[in-house]
């Protein structure tokens, strides 16, 4: 069963330039963090790892911690990437932080 935040062929959400900028800044804040708190890269780093095998310059760096205010975002991206059952609860946490439904949809698409 898919959550309300996941769709096989979801359209790209209509966001203003400012909303896309906020999504981009949020992704930068958690880029390179680990989904499991260890040294394994999160979903945003896995693509670089694949490319890094071909182009060693692009190999991911070791995972780093994120600021506490970015933990709900990191957790949402990780759960979205693995299509986990807690994604809806984590989306609610993002809404409480001020993310719009469209921004959450964009983050879901990016997480894969």
N, C-alpha and C positions, 0 to 999 in steps of 0.2 A: 504494500500500500504506500503510495506517495504522500508526502506531507503537502500542506497547502503552499509550501514555498519551493516545491520541486516540480518540474515539468520536463518531459523528454524534449520538447521543442518549444521552450518558452521564448516569447518575443522579447527583444531588448526593451527594457522599460524606458519610458519617456521621462528623462530627467533634465532639469535646467543645467546650465553650465556650472552654477554654484553647487548643485547637488552632485554632479559628477566629480567636481573638484573635492568635495567632502569625502566621497567614496574613494577617490584616488589617495587622498591624505590618510584615510583610515587604513588602506591597504599598505601604504608605506610604513605605517606605525607597527604593523604586525609582520611585515615581510621578514623572513628569516627566522621566525619563531617556530617552535616545535609544537606539534599537536599533543604530544604525550609528555611534555616536560623534560624529555631526554635530549639526546643529541641528534635524533633523527629529524630530518627536515619536514616541515609541514607541507600542505598541499600546494602552496605557492612556490615552494622550492623544488618539488618533484619534477616539474617540467624543465627547470634549469639543469637538474641532474641528468635527465635524458639528453639534453642538448650538450651538456658538458662532456659526455662521452665522445662526442664528435668534435666539439670545440672546447678544449681544456680550459681556455680562458674564462669560460662561463660556468665553471663548477661552483656549486653552492658552498657557502661558508658554513661553519658550525652554527647550530641553532643558538638563539639568544632569548633571554627572557623579555617579556613585554611589560609595560606599565600596567598596574592593576586596573586602570580605567579601560584598557584595551583588551583585557582578558575575555570579556563576553564576545567581542568581535572575533578574536582568535578562535575561541571555542565554537562559535557559529560557523566560521569558515571550515574548520576541521570536520565538524559534524555534517555540514552540507556536502563536503567532498566525499565523505564515505556514506552518504545517504542514511545517516543514523536517525534513530527514533526521537532524539531530543531536540531536533532542529527547530520545531515549533516553539518549544519553551525558550530556547536561546534567541529566537527571533523576537519574542516578547521582551526579553532583556534589552535587545537593541532598540526596540520601540521606546522603552522607558528612558533610554539614553538620548532619544531624539531622532533616531533614524526613521525616515519615512518608509512606507510599504514599498514604494518604487525603489528606494535605495537598497532595501533588504533583498528585493528581487534581483537587482543588479549584482549584489554580492553573491547571491546563490548561483547566478550564471557564471560568475568569475571563478567560484570555487569548484564548479563542475559537478 
